């Protein structure tokens, strides 16, 4: 009789994961269904199963390592056909071939005829930046499966009860022998529920559940960000046969704001500044989200503009940004200045601007002077003059 390790092509020091991997590869290669019912493949497949049934069991493997085939009841000599232990190949197929052959070998998702938890639900909710900033209480309408109030979830017409499925005896699964191994699958008659509704409830059509739209109140915490998720336990679909309800997951998306852009806890806002204020310095007003202490109860804040401010200059106002979801920290309001050139000037205004231009030199326009110098050197290098 061949050595079990040799049959699977592994060493005696191989771990459980490597053993299973080797078995999977060989079993799929020599499975009779993949070899047109070839007798030699069936024999090889049986041999592989026998080896794995022993080596995958820690106690049997230890006995085999110490005493050889005699330590596992003489291999095929025992009453079970596989080491005398009544080996059931369906156990291996449930674990190894479930993703390949599906329910044929009992590897599909098992259905239970007992209480089953309801499905989780997803609801996409769009909120404004103001709601994300201050928090809010929002009402939503969610369609969900509810236990039928007429039949109380049984699916049977009031006054009647579901009957036990005669095919599976209420187990929800049937078992049959195919060749040398057992196969288990969901009962085709009752769909795995283990019971039959002969006189269905007219309200739910025998399903035991009806779909209704519910109105729920959702509290949006202050500081939530785009993509945040809120879980409402027990607000999903109703469970089957008295099982618990699933959960409702609310995924938040924040609508883009026309004034503010969020960057973590900071709020960014671009504010136009008159050219005269940028040149002389002064003070402007910038918008601020409502939220109590962050902007002293107002929706605007004062921003000091330094003398000679240029477009792109930023002023950071501490603690006037978004609140943190998990702490008392607040972000900043970052105001970016945009120096605005005046338009539609009158004749007198143009005259004054020309007079100002004549009075201003390199000292008043350092960036222009620096640029002209760089451009001059560039032209000289290109022309060689």
C-alpha positions as CSV (number, residue, x, y, z in Angstrom):
1,X,0.0,0.0,0.0
2,X,1.4,3.4,-1.0
3,X,2.6,5.9,1.5
4,X,-0.1,8.6,2.1
5,X,2.5,11.4,1.9
6,X,3.7,10.0,-1.4
7,X,0.2,9.8,-2.8
8,X,-0.3,13.5,-2.1
9,X,3.2,14.4,-3.2
10,X,4.1,16.2,0.1
11,X,6.7,15.9,2.8
12,X,6.0,14.6,6.3
13,X,6.7,18.1,7.7
14,X,4.0,19.9,5.6
15,X,1.5,22.1,7.5
16,X,-2.3,21.9,7.2
17,X,-2.5,24.7,4.7
18,X,0.0,23.1,2.4
19,X,-1.7,19.7,2.8
20,X,-5.1,21.1,1.8
21,X,-3.5,22.9,-1.2
22,X,-1.9,19.8,-2.4
23,X,-5.2,17.8,-2.0
24,X,-7.2,20.5,-3.8
25,X,-4.9,20.4,-6.8
26,X,-4.8,16.6,-7.1
27,X,-8.6,16.1,-6.4
28,X,-9.6,18.6,-9.1
29,X,-7.1,17.0,-11.5
30,X,-8.4,13.5,-11.0
31,X,-12.1,14.1,-10.3
32,X,-14.2,11.6,-12.3
33,X,-16.4,14.3,-13.6
34,X,-13.4,16.0,-15.2
35,X,-12.2,12.8,-16.7
36,X,-15.3,11.4,-18.4
37,X,-15.9,8.8,-15.7
38,X,-12.4,7.2,-16.4
39,X,-12.0,4.2,-14.0
40,X,-8.3,4.9,-13.4
41,X,-9.1,8.5,-12.5
42,X,-11.8,7.4,-10.2
43,X,-9.4,5.0,-8.5
44,X,-6.7,7.7,-8.2
45,X,-9.3,10.1,-6.8
46,X,-10.4,7.5,-4.2
47,X,-6.8,7.0,-3.2
48,X,-6.2,10.8,-2.9
49,X,-9.3,11.1,-0.7
50,X,-8.2,8.3,1.5
51,X,-4.8,9.8,2.1
52,X,-6.2,13.2,2.8
53,X,-8.8,11.9,5.2
54,X,-6.1,10.4,7.4
55,X,-3.5,13.2,7.2
56,X,-6.0,16.0,7.7
57,X,-7.0,14.5,11.0
58,X,-4.4,15.4,13.7
59,X,-5.0,12.2,15.7
60,X,-5.0,9.9,12.7
61,X,-1.9,11.6,11.2
62,X,0.0,11.1,14.5
63,X,-1.0,7.4,14.6
64,X,0.0,7.0,10.9
65,X,3.3,8.8,11.4
66,X,4.1,6.3,14.3
67,X,2.6,3.0,13.2
68,X,2.0,3.4,9.4
69,X,-1.1,2.0,7.9
70,X,-1.6,-0.3,10.9
71,X,-2.1,2.7,13.1
72,X,-5.2,3.7,11.1
73,X,-7.0,0.4,11.1
74,X,-5.2,-1.0,8.1
75,X,-6.2,1.6,5.6
76,X,-9.2,0.3,3.6
77,X,-9.6,-2.8,5.8
78,X,-12.0,-1.2,8.3
79,X,-15.7,-1.1,8.2
80,X,-15.9,2.5,7.1
81,X,-14.0,1.9,3.8
82,X,-11.6,4.8,4.7
83,X,-9.5,3.9,7.7
84,X,-12.4,2.3,9.5
85,X,-13.8,5.7,10.6
86,X,-16.8,5.9,8.3
87,X,-15.1,8.6,6.2
88,X,-17.6,11.0,4.5
89,X,-16.1,12.7,1.5
90,X,-18.8,15.4,1.5
91,X,-17.1,17.0,4.6
92,X,-14.0,17.6,2.5
93,X,-16.0,18.8,-0.5
94,X,-17.9,21.3,1.7
95,X,-14.6,22.9,2.6
96,X,-12.5,22.5,-0.5
97,X,-14.9,22.3,-3.5
98,X,-17.6,24.6,-2.3
99,X,-16.4,27.5,-4.5
100,X,-16.0,25.3,-7.5
101,X,-18.9,22.9,-7.6
102,X,-21.3,24.9,-5.5
103,X,-24.3,23.3,-3.8
104,X,-23.8,20.0,-5.6
105,X,-21.3,19.0,-2.9
106,X,-22.9,20.9,-0.1
107,X,-20.5,23.8,-0.6
108,X,-23.1,26.4,-1.3
109,X,-24.6,28.6,1.4
110,X,-26.6,26.5,3.7
111,X,-30.2,27.5,4.3
112,X,-31.6,27.1,7.7
113,X,-35.2,26.3,8.6
114,X,-34.8,28.1,11.9
115,X,-34.8,31.9,12.6
116,X,-32.8,33.9,10.1
117,X,-31.5,37.4,10.4
118,X,-32.9,40.0,8.1
119,X,-30.9,41.6,5.3
120,X,-28.9,44.8,5.9
121,X,-30.0,47.8,3.9
122,X,-28.1,50.7,2.4
123,X,-29.4,54.3,2.1
124,X,-27.6,57.1,0.3
125,X,-28.2,60.5,2.0
126,X,-27.0,63.8,0.6
127,X,-26.5,66.6,3.1
128,X,-25.4,70.2,2.9
129,X,-22.1,71.5,4.2
130,X,-24.0,73.5,6.8
131,X,-25.6,70.3,8.1
132,X,-22.3,68.6,8.2
133,X,-20.9,71.6,10.1
134,X,-23.6,72.0,12.8
135,X,-25.2,68.5,12.8
136,X,-28.8,68.0,12.0
137,X,-31.9,65.8,12.5
138,X,-33.1,64.4,9.1
139,X,-36.1,62.4,8.3
140,X,-35.7,59.7,5.6
141,X,-38.1,57.3,3.9
142,X,-36.8,53.7,3.7
143,X,-38.5,50.8,2.0
144,X,-37.9,47.7,4.0
145,X,-39.3,44.2,4.5
146,X,-41.7,44.0,7.4
147,X,-43.2,41.0,9.1
148,X,-46.7,40.5,7.8
149,X,-49.2,41.7,10.4
150,X,-52.0,39.4,9.1
151,X,-50.2,36.0,9.4
152,X,-47.5,37.3,11.9
153,X,-44.8,36.1,9.6
154,X,-45.9,32.5,9.1
155,X,-46.9,33.0,5.5
156,X,-50.0,30.9,6.1
157,X,-53.6,32.1,6.0
158,X,-54.9,33.0,9.4
159,X,-56.3,29.9,11.1
160,X,-53.9,27.6,9.3
161,X,-50.3,26.6,9.8
162,X,-47.4,25.7,7.5
163,X,-46.9,21.9,7.3
164,X,-43.6,20.0,7.6
165,X,-42.0,19.3,4.2
166,X,-42.4,15.6,3.5
167,X,-39.4,15.5,1.2
168,X,-36.8,16.6,3.8
169,X,-38.7,16.0,7.0
170,X,-38.4,19.6,8.0
171,X,-34.6,19.6,7.8
172,X,-34.5,21.9,4.7
173,X,-31.8,19.7,3.1
174,X,-31.7,16.3,1.4
175,X,-28.9,13.9,1.3
176,X,-28.1,11.3,-1.3
177,X,-25.2,9.0,-2.2
178,X,-23.4,9.5,-5.5
179,X,-20.8,6.9,-6.1
180,X,-18.6,6.5,-3.0
181,X,-19.4,9.8,-1.3
182,X,-22.5,11.5,0.1
183,X,-24.0,14.6,-1.4
184,X,-26.1,17.1,0.4
185,X,-28.2,19.9,-1.1
186,X,-31.1,22.2,-0.3
187,X,-34.5,20.6,-0.5
188,X,-35.9,21.4,-3.9
189,X,-39.5,21.2,-2.7
190,X,-39.5,23.6,0.2
191,X,-36.5,25.7,-1.0
192,X,-34.6,24.9,2.2
193,X,-37.2,26.2,4.6
194,X,-38.3,22.8,5.8
195,X,-41.9,23.7,5.6
196,X,-44.7,24.1,3.1
197,X,-47.4,26.8,3.0
198,X,-50.4,25.0,1.5
199,X,-52.9,27.8,2.1
200,X,-51.0,31.1,1.7
201,X,-51.8,34.4,3.4
202,X,-53.5,36.7,0.9
203,X,-51.7,39.8,2.4
204,X,-48.2,38.6,1.8
205,X,-48.7,35.8,-0.7
206,X,-47.2,33.2,1.6
207,X,-43.9,35.0,2.0
208,X,-44.5,36.1,5.6
209,X,-43.2,39.5,4.8
210,X,-44.4,42.7,3.1
211,X,-42.5,45.7,1.9
212,X,-43.4,48.9,3.5
213,X,-42.0,52.5,3.4
214,X,-40.9,53.6,6.8
215,X,-40.1,57.1,8.0
216,X,-37.0,57.2,10.2
217,X,-35.3,60.1,12.0
218,X,-31.5,60.2,11.6
219,X,-29.2,62.3,13.7
220,X,-26.3,63.7,11.7
221,X,-23.4,64.4,14.1
222,X,-21.5,67.7,13.7
223,X,-18.2,67.3,11.8
224,X,-19.1,64.4,9.5
225,X,-17.3,64.2,6.2
226,X,-18.2,63.1,2.7
227,X,-18.3,59.3,2.6
228,X,-19.1,58.9,6.3
229,X,-21.4,55.9,7.3
230,X,-24.0,55.8,10.0
231,X,-25.3,52.4,11.3
232,X,-28.9,52.1,12.6
233,X,-29.0,48.7,14.3
234,X,-32.2,46.7,13.8
235,X,-33.6,49.1,11.1
236,X,-33.0,46.8,8.1
237,X,-35.2,44.1,6.7
238,X,-37.3,41.9,9.0
239,X,-35.8,38.5,9.8
240,X,-37.5,35.3,8.7
241,X,-39.2,32.9,11.1
242,X,-38.8,35.2,14.1
243,X,-35.2,36.1,13.3
244,X,-33.8,39.5,14.3
245,X,-33.9,42.5,11.9
246,X,-30.9,43.5,9.8
247,X,-29.2,46.9,10.1
248,X,-29.6,50.0,8.1
249,X,-26.4,51.7,6.8
250,X,-26.6,55.3,5.8
251,X,-23.8,56.6,3.5
252,X,-23.4,60.3,3.6
253,X,-22.4,62.6,0.7
254,X,-21.9,66.3,1.2
255,X,-23.1,68.6,-1.5
256,X,-20.4,70.9,-2.9
257,X,-20.7,74.4,-1.5
258,X,-20.7,77.6,-3.6
259,X,-18.4,79.5,-1.2
260,X,-16.4,76.9,0.8
261,X,-14.2,74.0,0.0
262,X,-13.3,71.5,2.7
263,X,-9.8,70.3,3.4
264,X,-10.0,68.0,6.4
265,X,-11.1,70.2,9.3
266,X,-10.1,73.4,7.4
267,X,-12.5,75.4,5.3
268,X,-11.1,77.3,2.3
269,X,-12.8,80.4,0.9
270,X,-11.6,82.8,-1.8
271,X,-12.6,86.5,-1.2
272,X,-12.2,89.4,-3.6
273,X,-10.3,92.4,-2.3
274,X,-10.5,95.9,-3.9
275,X,-7.2,97.0,-5.3
276,X,-7.0,100.0,-3.1
277,X,-7.6,97.9,0.1
278,X,-4.9,95.5,-1.0
279,X,-2.5,98.3,-1.6
280,X,-3.2,100.3,1.5
281,X,-4.2,97.5,3.8
282,X,-7.5,97.4,5.7
283,X,-10.3,95.1,6.7
284,X,-12.8,93.0,4.8
285,X,-15.6,90.6,5.7
286,X,-15.5,86.9,4.8
287,X,-18.4,84.4,5.1
288,X,-18.3,81.9,7.9
289,X,-20.6,78.9,8.5
290,X,-23.2,79.2,11.2
291,X,-22.2,77.2,14.3
292,X,-22.3,79.2,17.5
293,X,-18.8,79.7,19.1
294,X,-16.9,79.2,15.8
295,X,-18.0,82.6,14.4
296,X,-19.5,84.2,17.5
297,X,-23.1,83.6,16.4
298,X,-22.6,85.4,13.1
299,X,-22.3,84.2,9.5
300,X,-19.4,86.5,8.7
301,X,-16.0,87.3,10.2
302,X,-13.5,90.2,9.9
303,X,-10.3,89.6,8.0
304,X,-7.3,91.9,8.3
305,X,-5.7,92.6,4.9
306,X,-2.0,93.4,5.1
307,X,-0.7,96.4,3.2
308,X,0.5,95.4,-0.3
309,X,-1.4,92.1,-0.3
310,X,-1.2,90.2,-3.6
311,X,-3.6,87.7,-5.2
312,X,-3.1,84.3,-3.6
313,X,-2.2,85.7,-0.2
314,X,-3.9,83.6,2.5
315,X,-5.1,84.6,6.0
316,X,-5.8,81.8,8.5
317,X,-8.4,82.3,11.1
318,X,-7.9,79.8,13.9
319,X,-10.7,77.7,15.2
320,X,-13.3,78.9,12.7
321,X,-13.3,75.8,10.5
322,X,-15.1,72.4,10.8
323,X,-15.6,70.8,14.2
324,X,-13.9,67.4,14.7
325,X,-16.2,64.4,14.9
326,X,-14.3,62.7,17.7
327,X,-12.8,65.6,19.7
328,X,-13.4,69.2,20.7
329,X,-10.8,70.4,18.1
330,X,-11.8,72.7,15.3
331,X,-10.2,73.4,12.0
332,X,-9.3,76.9,10.6
333,X,-11.0,79.1,8.1
334,X,-8.4,79.8,5.4
335,X,-9.2,83.0,3.4
336,X,-7.5,83.4,0.1
337,X,-7.3,86.9,-1.2
338,X,-8.1,87.8,-4.8
339,X,-7.1,91.3,-5.7
340,X,-9.7,92.8,-8.0
341,X,-8.7,95.3,-10.7
342,X,-11.3,98.1,-11.0
343,X,-13.3,98.2,-14.3
344,X,-15.6,100.8,-16.0
345,X,-13.4,103.8,-14.8
346,X,-14.6,107.3,-15.3
347,X,-12.4,109.9,-17.0
348,X,-11.3,111.3,-13.7
349,X,-10.5,107.9,-12.3
350,X,-8.4,107.0,-15.3
351,X,-6.5,110.3,-14.9
352,X,-5.8,109.5,-11.3
353,X,-4.6,106.0,-12.2
354,X,-2.2,107.4,-14.8
355,X,-0.9,109.8,-12.3
356,X,-0.4,107.0,-9.8
357,X,1.3,104.8,-12.5
358,X,3.7,107.7,-13.2
359,X,4.6,108.0,-9.5
360,X,5.1,104.3,-8.9
361,X,8.5,102.7,-9.7
362,X,10.5,99.5,-8.9
363,X,10.0,100.0,-5.2
364,X,6.3,99.9,-5.5
365,X,6.3,97.1,-8.0
366,X,9.2,94.8,-7.0
367,X,7.8,91.7,-8.7
368,X,7.4,93.5,-12.0
369,X,10.9,94.9,-11.8
370,X,12.3,91.4,-10.9
371,X,10.5,89.9,-13.8
372,X,11.7,92.5,-16.3
373,X,15.3,91.8,-15.2
374,X,14.9,88.1,-15.8
375,X,13.3,88.6,-19.1
376,X,16.1,91.0,-20.2
377,X,18.8,88.4,-19.4
378,X,16.8,85.8,-21.3
379,X,16.5,87.9,-24.4
380,X,20.3,88.8,-24.3
381,X,21.1,85.0,-24.1
382,X,18.9,84.2,-27.1
383,X,20.0,87.1,-29.3
384,X,23.6,87.1,-28.1
385,X,23.6,90.8,-27.7
